[in-house]
Amino acid sequence: MLHPILQATADALRAATVDLAPDDIGRRRQPDRWSVAQILDHLLRTYTSTAYILNRCVGQNKPKGRRPTLRERVAAWVVVDLGHFPTGSQAPAVALPSPSPAPTVRDDALAALAQLDGAAAAAEARFGRRTKLANHPILGPLDAGQWRRFHFVHTRHHMKQIARLSVQSSRSNYGIVITPGVIEFAPVPLCYSLHEFTARPFLTGPEATWNPRLSARTVSSNGWEPVGWVRSTWRWTPV
């Protein structure tokens, strides 16, 4: 059983990728943007590199953390404590993904996350909860709990990217596009703000049933205009 924070990390990764077709995972929609597979490969490399350095600390019986600078303290507070991951951050060379990740990259990432869980637990047991074990290139030295939290925030950041890629894929193939909290009926500019739902926030299969309680709203130049409540079952097929 994984540590609860890393279990939440694994759950977020699975939820964001479970309904994606292999073609969607490997496709790059823009030359300067990563594919879903490359995002997963990037995460795989971050999990693996952290597990490696933590295992090395245990093997050499010596933590690698140094004294943090003020800049690093602030950066760690923003990311680890507040849970905000800045957009546009450049990945270090060791974490850059392969141009063509393996088809098993999702399962490989989950396996690497389990290895990270074991390495963090072993290092924490050996050196204690507060010991700075290894140095992040931006956040500086982190203890075991901070490393777990970092990987959760980092993974969540990239799962949002995968969610946007999923929506783009759905938009090109389906008459109804599902996003968190919004259903778009294309090409009619009607949207519904979800209050309750009994289905996944992302549905990319050829046919599905949606049973929400919906607050119907129309899109206008002035923004959203509430127009009442509806309860229904929606069914759709590819256009």
Short mmCIF file of the C-alpha atoms (twelve columns), coordinates in Angstrom:
data_MODEL
# 
_entry.id   MODEL 
# 
loop_
_atom_site.group_PDB 
_atom_site.id 
_atom_site.type_symbol 
_atom_site.label_atom_id 
_atom_site.label_alt_id 
_atom_site.label_comp_id 
_atom_site.label_asym_id 
_atom_site.label_seq_id 
_atom_site.Cartn_x 
_atom_site.Cartn_y 
_atom_site.Cartn_z 
_atom_site.pdbx_PDB_model_num 
ATOM 1   C CA . MET A 1   0.000   0.000  0.000   1 
ATOM 2   C CA . LEU A 2   1.412   3.359  -1.033  1 
ATOM 3   C CA . HIS A 3   1.733   6.326  1.283   1 
ATOM 4   C CA . PRO A 4   -1.586  8.262  1.108   1 
ATOM 5   C CA . ILE A 5   -0.036  11.201 -0.754  1 
ATOM 6   C CA . LEU A 6   1.582   8.976  -3.357  1 
ATOM 7   C CA . GLN A 7   -1.585  6.875  -3.568  1 
ATOM 8   C CA . ALA A 8   -3.472  10.067 -4.424  1 
ATOM 9   C CA . THR A 9   -0.779  10.779 -7.015  1 
ATOM 10  C CA . ALA A 10  -1.245  7.355  -8.602  1 
ATOM 11  C CA . ASP A 11  -5.031  7.732  -8.545  1 
ATOM 12  C CA . ALA A 12  -4.814  11.101 -10.304 1 
ATOM 13  C CA . LEU A 13  -2.553  9.637  -12.980 1 
ATOM 14  C CA . ARG A 14  -4.873  6.693  -13.587 1 
ATOM 15  C CA . ALA A 15  -8.015  8.833  -13.660 1 
ATOM 16  C CA . ALA A 16  -6.563  11.224 -16.224 1 
ATOM 17  C CA . THR A 17  -5.422  8.488  -18.609 1 
ATOM 18  C CA . VAL A 18  -7.789  5.541  -18.163 1 
ATOM 19  C CA . ASP A 19  -10.107 6.437  -21.052 1 
ATOM 20  C CA . LEU A 20  -7.470  7.620  -23.517 1 
ATOM 21  C CA . ALA A 21  -6.986  5.623  -26.709 1 
ATOM 22  C CA . PRO A 22  -3.410  4.671  -27.693 1 
ATOM 23  C CA . ASP A 23  -3.504  7.114  -30.616 1 
ATOM 24  C CA . ASP A 24  -4.474  9.951  -28.293 1 
ATOM 25  C CA . ILE A 25  -1.650  9.110  -25.893 1 
ATOM 26  C CA . GLY A 26  1.039   9.190  -28.568 1 
ATOM 27  C CA . ARG A 27  -0.182  12.120 -30.680 1 
ATOM 28  C CA . ARG A 28  1.569   15.507 -30.484 1 
ATOM 29  C CA . ARG A 29  -0.972  18.205 -31.334 1 
ATOM 30  C CA . GLN A 30  1.616   20.977 -31.497 1 
ATOM 31  C CA . PRO A 31  5.310   20.651 -32.433 1 
ATOM 32  C CA . ASP A 32  6.396   22.573 -29.333 1 
ATOM 33  C CA . ARG A 33  4.137   20.684 -26.911 1 
ATOM 34  C CA . TRP A 34  4.550   17.251 -25.362 1 
ATOM 35  C CA . SER A 35  2.191   14.411 -26.138 1 
ATOM 36  C CA . VAL A 36  0.412   12.585 -23.311 1 
ATOM 37  C CA . ALA A 37  3.005   9.822  -23.635 1 
ATOM 38  C CA . GLN A 38  5.819   12.335 -23.253 1 
ATOM 39  C CA . ILE A 39  4.166   13.877 -20.186 1 
ATOM 40  C CA . LEU A 40  3.985   10.400 -18.660 1 
ATOM 41  C CA . ASP A 41  7.599   9.718  -19.616 1 
ATOM 42  C CA . HIS A 42  8.619   12.991 -17.983 1 
ATOM 43  C CA . LEU A 43  6.839   11.955 -14.776 1 
ATOM 44  C CA . LEU A 44  8.421   8.504  -14.974 1 
ATOM 45  C CA . ARG A 45  11.857  10.100 -15.114 1 
ATOM 46  C CA . THR A 46  11.174  12.386 -12.150 1 
ATOM 47  C CA . TYR A 47  9.930   9.460  -10.036 1 
ATOM 48  C CA . THR A 48  12.929  7.347  -11.022 1 
ATOM 49  C CA . SER A 49  15.515  10.051 -10.375 1 
ATOM 50  C CA . THR A 50  14.102  10.863 -6.937  1 
ATOM 51  C CA . ALA A 51  13.948  7.182  -5.983  1 
ATOM 52  C CA . TYR A 52  17.549  6.775  -7.127  1 
ATOM 53  C CA . ILE A 53  18.928  9.604  -5.000  1 
ATOM 54  C CA . LEU A 54  16.918  8.564  -1.929  1 
ATOM 55  C CA . ASN A 55  18.119  4.974  -2.265  1 
ATOM 56  C CA . ARG A 56  21.652  6.304  -2.621  1 
ATOM 57  C CA . CYS A 57  21.276  8.233  0.628   1 
ATOM 58  C CA . VAL A 58  20.265  5.040  2.413   1 
ATOM 59  C CA . GLY A 59  22.978  2.984  0.738   1 
ATOM 60  C CA . GLN A 60  25.710  5.457  1.710   1 
ATOM 61  C CA . ASN A 61  24.056  6.162  5.071   1 
ATOM 62  C CA . LYS A 62  24.340  9.872  4.373   1 
ATOM 63  C CA . PRO A 63  21.620  12.379 3.429   1 
ATOM 64  C CA . LYS A 64  22.497  14.710 0.555   1 
ATOM 65  C CA . GLY A 65  20.487  17.750 1.570   1 
ATOM 66  C CA . ARG A 66  22.290  21.048 2.180   1 
ATOM 67  C CA . ARG A 67  21.152  24.270 3.798   1 
ATOM 68  C CA . PRO A 68  18.412  25.956 1.686   1 
ATOM 69  C CA . THR A 69  18.712  29.504 0.405   1 
ATOM 70  C CA . LEU A 70  15.975  32.057 1.012   1 
ATOM 71  C CA . ARG A 71  14.890  31.783 -2.621  1 
ATOM 72  C CA . GLU A 72  14.587  28.015 -2.301  1 
ATOM 73  C CA . ARG A 73  12.600  28.314 0.936   1 
ATOM 74  C CA . VAL A 74  10.087  30.567 -0.778  1 
ATOM 75  C CA . ALA A 75  9.865   28.328 -3.863  1 
ATOM 76  C CA . ALA A 76  9.351   25.227 -1.704  1 
ATOM 77  C CA . TRP A 77  6.649   27.018 0.309   1 
ATOM 78  C CA . VAL A 78  4.761   27.970 -2.869  1 
ATOM 79  C CA . VAL A 79  4.924   24.517 -4.452  1 
ATOM 80  C CA . VAL A 80  5.010   22.092 -1.531  1 
ATOM 81  C CA . ASP A 81  2.959   23.941 1.080   1 
ATOM 82  C CA . LEU A 82  0.568   25.979 -1.069  1 
ATOM 83  C CA . GLY A 83  0.313   23.349 -3.818  1 
ATOM 84  C CA . HIS A 84  0.873   25.809 -6.680  1 
ATOM 85  C CA . PHE A 85  3.059   24.650 -9.552  1 
ATOM 86  C CA . PRO A 86  4.159   27.551 -11.791 1 
ATOM 87  C CA . THR A 87  3.438   27.138 -15.481 1 
ATOM 88  C CA . GLY A 88  6.238   27.396 -17.998 1 
ATOM 89  C CA . SER A 89  8.888   25.883 -15.726 1 
ATOM 90  C CA . GLN A 90  11.740  24.306 -17.677 1 
ATOM 91  C CA . ALA A 91  12.319  20.641 -16.886 1 
ATOM 92  C CA . PRO A 92  15.919  19.667 -16.064 1 
ATOM 93  C CA . ALA A 93  17.734  17.629 -18.685 1 
ATOM 94  C CA . VAL A 94  17.449  14.426 -16.648 1 
ATOM 95  C CA . ALA A 95  13.642  14.700 -16.736 1 
ATOM 96  C CA . LEU A 96  13.167  15.538 -20.421 1 
ATOM 97  C CA . PRO A 97  11.042  12.872 -22.136 1 
ATOM 98  C CA . SER A 98  11.990  10.647 -25.011 1 
ATOM 99  C CA . PRO A 99  10.706  11.675 -28.474 1 
ATOM 100 C CA . SER A 100 8.958   8.296  -28.684 1 
ATOM 101 C CA . PRO A 101 8.130   6.837  -25.254 1 
ATOM 102 C CA . ALA A 102 7.387   3.139  -24.879 1 
ATOM 103 C CA . PRO A 103 3.745   2.014  -25.248 1 
ATOM 104 C CA . THR A 104 3.916   0.872  -21.614 1 
ATOM 105 C CA . VAL A 105 4.890   4.320  -20.333 1 
ATOM 106 C CA . ARG A 106 1.758   4.710  -18.183 1 
ATOM 107 C CA . ASP A 107 2.309   1.424  -16.359 1 
ATOM 108 C CA . ASP A 108 6.038   2.145  -16.157 1 
ATOM 109 C CA . ALA A 109 5.293   5.497  -14.484 1 
ATOM 110 C CA . LEU A 110 3.032   3.846  -11.923 1 
ATOM 111 C CA . ALA A 111 5.707   1.225  -11.209 1 
ATOM 112 C CA . ALA A 112 8.312   3.975  -10.761 1 
ATOM 113 C CA . LEU A 113 5.972   5.765  -8.365  1 
ATOM 114 C CA . ALA A 114 5.781   2.599  -6.257  1 
ATOM 115 C CA . GLN A 115 9.594   2.457  -6.219  1 
ATOM 116 C CA . LEU A 116 9.679   6.086  -5.117  1 
ATOM 117 C CA . ASP A 117 7.275   5.241  -2.293  1 
ATOM 118 C CA . GLY A 118 9.605   2.507  -1.036  1 
ATOM 119 C CA . ALA A 119 12.678  4.709  -1.317  1 
ATOM 120 C CA . ALA A 120 11.027  7.589  0.566   1 
ATOM 121 C CA . ALA A 121 9.829   5.265  3.325   1 
ATOM 122 C CA . ALA A 122 13.287  3.726  3.729   1 
ATOM 123 C CA . ALA A 123 15.039  7.110  3.821   1 
ATOM 124 C CA . GLU A 124 12.510  8.511  6.283   1 
ATOM 125 C CA . ALA A 125 12.931  5.505  8.566   1 
ATOM 126 C CA . ARG A 126 16.725  5.812  8.445   1 
ATOM 127 C CA . PHE A 127 17.177  9.571  8.830   1 
ATOM 128 C CA . GLY A 128 13.923  10.846 10.326  1 
ATOM 129 C CA . ARG A 129 11.011  12.919 9.068   1 
ATOM 130 C CA . ARG A 130 12.719  16.322 9.203   1 
ATOM 131 C CA . THR A 131 16.037  15.472 7.587   1 
ATOM 132 C CA . LYS A 132 16.681  17.130 4.229   1 
ATOM 133 C CA . LEU A 133 17.467  14.142 2.071   1 
ATOM 134 C CA . ALA A 134 18.183  15.479 -1.407  1 
ATOM 135 C CA . ASN A 135 18.261  18.754 -3.325  1 
ATOM 136 C CA . HIS A 136 15.650  19.708 -5.906  1 
ATOM 137 C CA . PRO A 137 17.163  21.947 -8.638  1 
ATOM 138 C CA . ILE A 138 14.642  24.743 -7.941  1 
ATOM 139 C CA . LEU A 139 13.130  24.029 -4.523  1 
ATOM 140 C CA . GLY A 140 16.359  23.105 -2.809  1 
ATOM 141 C CA . PRO A 141 16.710  20.419 -0.104  1 
ATOM 142 C CA . LEU A 142 13.541  18.496 0.747   1 
ATOM 143 C CA . ASP A 143 12.693  15.906 3.388   1 
ATOM 144 C CA . ALA A 144 10.756  12.719 2.592   1 
ATOM 145 C CA . GLY A 145 7.342   14.258 3.183   1 
ATOM 146 C CA . GLN A 146 8.198   17.267 1.022   1 
ATOM 147 C CA . TRP A 147 9.369   15.004 -1.794  1 
ATOM 148 C CA . ARG A 148 6.066   13.128 -1.673  1 
ATOM 149 C CA . ARG A 149 4.106   16.361 -1.701  1 
ATOM 150 C CA . PHE A 150 6.201   17.778 -4.544  1 
ATOM 151 C CA . HIS A 151 5.492   14.770 -6.743  1 
ATOM 152 C CA . PHE A 152 1.777   15.001 -5.991  1 
ATOM 153 C CA . VAL A 153 1.633   18.704 -6.941  1 
ATOM 154 C CA . HIS A 154 3.837   18.150 -9.984  1 
ATOM 155 C CA . THR A 155 1.766   15.200 -11.197 1 
ATOM 156 C CA . ARG A 156 -1.490  17.079 -10.644 1 
ATOM 157 C CA . HIS A 157 -0.112  19.957 -12.735 1 
ATOM 158 C CA . HIS A 158 0.584   17.623 -15.649 1 
ATOM 159 C CA . MET A 159 -2.734  15.800 -15.282 1 
ATOM 160 C CA . LYS A 160 -4.426  19.137 -15.966 1 
ATOM 161 C CA . GLN A 161 -2.434  19.313 -19.187 1 
ATOM 162 C CA . ILE A 162 -3.558  15.799 -20.099 1 
ATOM 163 C CA . ALA A 163 -7.154  16.798 -19.339 1 
ATOM 164 C CA . ARG A 164 -6.904  19.691 -21.795 1 
ATOM 165 C CA . LEU A 165 -5.435  17.376 -24.432 1 
ATOM 166 C CA . SER A 166 -8.316  14.944 -23.795 1 
ATOM 167 C CA . VAL A 167 -10.848 17.702 -24.378 1 
ATOM 168 C CA . GLN A 168 -9.139  18.686 -27.633 1 
ATOM 169 C CA . SER A 169 -9.318  15.067 -28.766 1 
ATOM 170 C CA . SER A 170 -13.003 14.829 -27.824 1 
ATOM 171 C CA . ARG A 171 -13.763 18.118 -29.564 1 
ATOM 172 C CA . SER A 172 -12.431 16.757 -32.835 1 
ATOM 173 C CA . ASN A 173 -14.408 13.506 -32.652 1 
ATOM 174 C CA . TYR A 174 -17.645 14.026 -30.745 1 
ATOM 175 C CA . GLY A 175 -20.677 16.233 -30.907 1 
ATOM 176 C CA . ILE A 176 -20.639 16.711 -27.116 1 
ATOM 177 C CA . VAL A 177 -17.460 17.728 -25.356 1 
ATOM 178 C CA . ILE A 178 -17.087 16.985 -21.645 1 
ATOM 179 C CA . THR A 179 -14.877 19.177 -19.476 1 
ATOM 180 C CA . PRO A 180 -14.858 19.417 -15.686 1 
ATOM 181 C CA . GLY A 181 -18.079 21.205 -14.873 1 
ATOM 182 C CA . VAL A 182 -19.063 22.014 -18.438 1 
ATOM 183 C CA . ILE A 183 -20.878 20.217 -21.259 1 
ATOM 184 C CA . GLU A 184 -20.684 21.869 -24.665 1 
ATOM 185 C CA . PHE A 185 -23.210 20.957 -27.326 1 
ATOM 186 C CA . ALA A 186 -21.388 21.660 -30.556 1 
ATOM 187 C CA . PRO A 187 -22.011 23.611 -32.691 1 
ATOM 188 C CA . VAL A 188 -24.902 25.096 -30.679 1 
ATOM 189 C CA . PRO A 189 -23.439 27.566 -28.123 1 
ATOM 190 C CA . LEU A 190 -25.239 26.124 -25.110 1 
ATOM 191 C CA . CYS A 191 -23.369 25.154 -21.964 1 
ATOM 192 C CA . TYR A 192 -24.404 23.583 -18.675 1 
ATOM 193 C CA . SER A 193 -22.673 24.161 -15.369 1 
ATOM 194 C CA . LEU A 194 -22.669 20.857 -13.489 1 
ATOM 195 C CA . HIS A 195 -23.788 20.728 -9.856  1 
ATOM 196 C CA . GLU A 196 -24.193 16.953 -9.446  1 
ATOM 197 C CA . PHE A 197 -23.080 14.175 -11.722 1 
ATOM 198 C CA . THR A 198 -22.877 10.387 -11.749 1 
ATOM 199 C CA . ALA A 199 -20.340 9.835  -14.487 1 
ATOM 200 C CA . ARG A 200 -16.666 10.455 -15.119 1 
ATOM 201 C CA . PRO A 201 -15.689 14.076 -15.786 1 
ATOM 202 C CA . PHE A 202 -14.102 12.878 -19.039 1 
ATOM 203 C CA . LEU A 203 -15.953 10.495 -21.357 1 
ATOM 204 C CA . THR A 204 -14.245 9.733  -24.646 1 
ATOM 205 C CA . GLY A 205 -15.922 6.469  -25.662 1 
ATOM 206 C CA . PRO A 206 -18.150 6.201  -28.735 1 
ATOM 207 C CA . GLU A 207 -21.347 6.219  -26.671 1 
ATOM 208 C CA . ALA A 208 -22.139 7.076  -23.079 1 
ATOM 209 C CA . THR A 209 -24.973 8.109  -20.799 1 
ATOM 210 C CA . TRP A 210 -24.836 11.182 -18.588 1 
ATOM 211 C CA . ASN A 211 -27.223 11.621 -15.657 1 
ATOM 212 C CA . PRO A 212 -26.578 15.026 -14.124 1 
ATOM 213 C CA . ARG A 213 -28.594 17.608 -12.328 1 
ATOM 214 C CA . LEU A 214 -27.829 20.626 -14.429 1 
ATOM 215 C CA . SER A 215 -28.025 24.364 -14.065 1 
ATOM 216 C CA . ALA A 216 -28.686 25.466 -17.620 1 
ATOM 217 C CA . ARG A 217 -26.896 28.585 -18.757 1 
ATOM 218 C CA . THR A 218 -26.511 30.314 -22.095 1 
ATOM 219 C CA . VAL A 219 -23.378 31.979 -23.376 1 
ATOM 220 C CA . SER A 220 -23.713 35.668 -24.212 1 
ATOM 221 C CA . SER A 221 -21.378 38.572 -24.782 1 
ATOM 222 C CA . ASN A 222 -21.919 39.506 -21.138 1 
ATOM 223 C CA . GLY A 223 -20.929 36.081 -19.814 1 
ATOM 224 C CA . TRP A 224 -23.100 33.403 -18.200 1 
ATOM 225 C CA . GLU A 225 -26.870 33.877 -17.796 1 
ATOM 226 C CA . PRO A 226 -28.748 31.368 -15.587 1 
ATOM 227 C CA . VAL A 227 -31.944 30.070 -17.187 1 
ATOM 228 C CA . GLY A 228 -33.207 27.452 -14.721 1 
ATOM 229 C CA . TRP A 229 -32.830 23.797 -13.735 1 
ATOM 230 C CA . VAL A 230 -33.148 20.579 -15.705 1 
ATOM 231 C CA . ARG A 231 -32.702 16.883 -14.926 1 
ATOM 232 C CA . SER A 232 -32.281 14.515 -17.803 1 
ATOM 233 C CA . THR A 233 -30.286 11.703 -19.409 1 
ATOM 234 C CA . TRP A 234 -28.101 12.654 -22.349 1 
ATOM 235 C CA . ARG A 235 -26.964 10.140 -24.902 1 
ATOM 236 C CA . TRP A 236 -24.614 10.801 -27.790 1 
ATOM 237 C CA . THR A 237 -22.660 9.125  -30.561 1 
ATOM 238 C CA . PRO A 238 -19.769 10.370 -32.725 1 
ATOM 239 C CA . VAL A 239 -20.632 13.001 -35.315 1 
# 
